[in-house]
């Protein structure tokens, strides 16, 4: 399929042929959901922790004698039923990461790209380069292009001036092609690919 190419000044810069195997699939929400869950699980710190009965600081002395008090039998104030006692089966530090086959991850990225193409939220630009690292200048161009919340994916390397100018723009993310992932693509309203990014992604996924 063909798609028009523009430059950062919103002027036409020809067209490009997109591979149907990468950009022409029928998007499946179940595949995208599984890949996003896998990504977010890997990013989760898993540092949640509470103190159990063996970890709280309290005397281990028997609180009162076993018989004759008319009360229930207890051995320690560390029991979960007491105030300041340990927590029963509370969260402990662990990894939330789970496995997902490489083929499925690759398929998820194809469906994410295809979803943006189907929704009309995919833009291809000639290149993402600036002569100077000026945030104000880049912000003006973004307003002219009408990109509200965008992700720009470049080729193997991102232009340093463009990356520095984009750093202070909250609604703009910039990634090299190797960093392209399902979560970041779906999170932004507009996906912007450079011509070199299209070539790199097609070589990686087709």
C-alpha positions as CSV (number, residue, x, y, z in Angstrom):
1,X,0.0,0.0,0.0
2,X,1.1,3.6,-0.7
3,X,1.3,6.4,1.8
4,X,2.2,10.1,1.2
5,X,5.4,11.3,2.7
6,X,5.8,14.8,4.2
7,X,8.6,16.8,5.8
8,X,8.7,18.7,9.1
9,X,7.4,21.8,7.4
10,X,4.2,19.9,6.4
11,X,5.2,20.0,2.7
12,X,4.8,17.0,0.4
13,X,7.9,14.9,-0.1
14,X,6.7,12.0,-2.4
15,X,5.2,8.7,-1.3
16,X,6.3,5.3,0.1
17,X,5.3,1.7,-0.4
18,X,4.4,0.0,2.9
19,X,4.7,-3.8,3.3
20,X,1.2,-5.3,3.8
21,X,2.7,-8.0,6.1
22,X,3.7,-5.3,8.6
23,X,1.2,-2.5,8.1
24,X,-1.8,-4.2,6.4
25,X,-3.0,-6.7,9.0
26,X,-6.4,-6.7,10.6
27,X,-5.7,-5.5,14.2
28,X,-6.5,-7.9,17.0
29,X,-7.2,-6.5,20.4
30,X,-6.4,-9.8,22.2
31,X,-2.9,-9.9,20.8
32,X,-2.2,-6.3,21.6
33,X,-3.6,-6.8,25.1
34,X,-1.3,-9.7,25.8
35,X,1.8,-7.9,24.6
36,X,1.0,-4.8,26.6
37,X,0.4,-6.8,29.8
38,X,3.8,-8.5,29.2
39,X,5.5,-5.2,28.8
40,X,3.9,-3.6,31.9
41,X,4.6,-6.7,34.0
42,X,8.3,-6.5,33.1
43,X,8.4,-2.8,34.1
44,X,6.7,-3.4,37.5
45,X,9.2,-3.1,40.3
46,X,7.7,-5.7,42.6
47,X,9.2,-4.1,45.7
48,X,5.9,-4.2,47.7
49,X,6.5,-5.7,51.1
50,X,5.0,-6.0,54.6
51,X,6.3,-7.5,57.8
52,X,5.1,-11.0,58.8
53,X,4.8,-12.5,62.2
54,X,8.5,-13.4,62.3
55,X,9.7,-9.9,61.3
56,X,7.8,-7.5,63.5
57,X,9.7,-6.1,66.5
58,X,7.9,-7.2,69.7
59,X,8.6,-9.3,72.8
60,X,8.2,-13.1,72.4
61,X,7.2,-13.5,76.0
62,X,3.8,-15.3,76.5
63,X,1.3,-12.5,77.1
64,X,-0.6,-14.3,79.9
65,X,-0.8,-17.8,81.3
66,X,-2.3,-20.6,79.3
67,X,-5.2,-21.5,81.6
68,X,-7.4,-19.8,84.1
69,X,-7.8,-16.4,82.6
70,X,-11.1,-17.1,80.8
71,X,-9.5,-15.7,77.6
72,X,-8.3,-17.4,74.4
73,X,-5.0,-19.1,74.4
74,X,-2.2,-16.9,73.0
75,X,1.6,-17.2,72.9
76,X,2.8,-13.9,71.4
77,X,1.7,-10.3,70.7
78,X,3.2,-10.8,67.1
79,X,0.0,-12.7,66.1
80,X,-1.8,-11.0,63.2
81,X,-5.0,-10.5,65.3
82,X,-3.2,-8.0,67.6
83,X,-2.5,-4.4,66.9
84,X,1.1,-4.0,65.7
85,X,1.3,-7.7,65.0
86,X,2.6,-9.2,61.8
87,X,0.5,-9.3,58.5
88,X,-0.8,-12.6,57.4
89,X,0.1,-13.6,53.9
90,X,1.0,-10.0,52.9
91,X,2.9,-9.0,49.7
92,X,6.6,-9.8,49.5
93,X,9.2,-8.6,47.0
94,X,8.9,-10.7,43.8
95,X,9.2,-10.4,40.0
96,X,6.0,-9.9,38.0
97,X,7.7,-10.8,34.8
98,X,6.3,-13.7,32.7
99,X,7.4,-15.3,29.4
100,X,6.0,-14.4,26.0
101,X,7.4,-16.0,22.9
102,X,9.5,-13.9,20.5
103,X,7.2,-14.7,17.6
104,X,4.2,-13.4,19.5
105,X,6.0,-10.2,20.5
106,X,6.9,-9.7,16.9
107,X,3.3,-10.3,15.9
108,X,2.1,-7.8,18.5
109,X,4.3,-5.1,17.0
110,X,2.9,-5.8,13.5
111,X,-0.6,-5.5,14.8
112,X,0.2,-2.2,16.7
113,X,1.6,-0.7,13.4
114,X,-1.4,-2.0,11.5
115,X,-3.8,-0.6,14.1
116,X,-2.3,2.9,13.6
117,X,-2.5,2.5,9.8
118,X,-6.1,1.4,10.0
119,X,-7.1,4.3,12.3
120,X,-5.4,6.8,10.0
121,X,-3.0,7.8,12.8
122,X,0.2,6.8,10.9
123,X,2.4,9.6,9.4
124,X,5.6,9.0,7.4
125,X,8.1,11.9,7.2
126,X,11.2,12.2,5.1
127,X,13.6,12.6,8.1
128,X,13.5,13.9,11.7
129,X,16.5,16.3,11.7
130,X,17.0,19.8,12.9
131,X,19.9,22.2,12.2
132,X,19.7,23.5,15.8
133,X,18.4,22.0,19.0
134,X,15.7,24.6,19.5
135,X,12.6,23.4,21.4
136,X,10.6,26.5,20.4
137,X,11.2,25.9,16.7
138,X,10.2,22.3,17.0
139,X,7.0,23.2,18.9
140,X,6.0,25.6,16.2
141,X,6.4,22.9,13.6
142,X,4.4,20.4,15.7
143,X,1.5,23.0,15.9
144,X,1.6,23.4,12.1
145,X,1.5,19.7,11.6
146,X,-1.3,19.3,14.2
147,X,0.4,16.6,16.2
148,X,-1.0,16.7,19.8
149,X,0.4,13.5,21.3
150,X,2.9,11.9,19.0
151,X,5.6,9.2,19.0
152,X,8.4,9.7,16.5
153,X,10.4,6.6,15.5
154,X,13.6,7.2,13.6
155,X,16.1,4.8,12.1
156,X,19.0,3.2,13.9
157,X,20.1,6.5,15.3
158,X,18.1,9.5,16.4
159,X,19.3,13.0,15.3
160,X,20.9,14.6,18.4
161,X,19.5,18.1,17.7
162,X,16.0,16.7,17.2
163,X,16.2,14.5,20.4
164,X,17.4,17.5,22.5
165,X,14.7,19.8,21.1
166,X,12.0,17.2,21.8
167,X,13.2,16.6,25.3
168,X,11.2,19.4,26.9
169,X,8.0,18.8,24.9
170,X,5.7,16.7,27.1
171,X,3.5,15.5,24.2
172,X,6.3,14.2,22.1
173,X,8.4,11.0,22.5
174,X,11.3,10.0,20.3
175,X,12.7,6.5,19.9
176,X,15.2,4.7,17.6
177,X,13.7,1.9,15.5
178,X,15.2,-0.7,17.8
179,X,13.2,0.7,20.7
180,X,9.8,0.5,18.9
181,X,7.3,-1.3,21.1
182,X,3.6,-1.9,21.3
183,X,2.9,0.0,24.5
184,X,4.5,3.3,23.4
185,X,2.9,3.1,20.0
186,X,-0.6,2.6,21.4
187,X,-0.1,5.2,24.1
188,X,0.2,8.1,21.7
189,X,-2.4,9.5,19.3
190,X,-0.1,9.8,16.3
191,X,2.7,7.5,15.2
192,X,5.3,9.3,13.1
193,X,7.9,7.2,11.2
194,X,10.8,8.4,9.2
195,X,11.6,6.7,5.9
196,X,14.6,5.0,7.5
197,X,12.4,3.8,10.4
198,X,10.0,2.2,7.9
199,X,12.9,0.4,6.2
200,X,14.3,-0.8,9.6
201,X,10.9,-2.0,10.9
202,X,10.1,-3.8,7.6
203,X,13.5,-5.5,7.7
204,X,13.0,-6.5,11.3
205,X,9.4,-7.7,11.0
206,X,8.7,-8.8,7.4
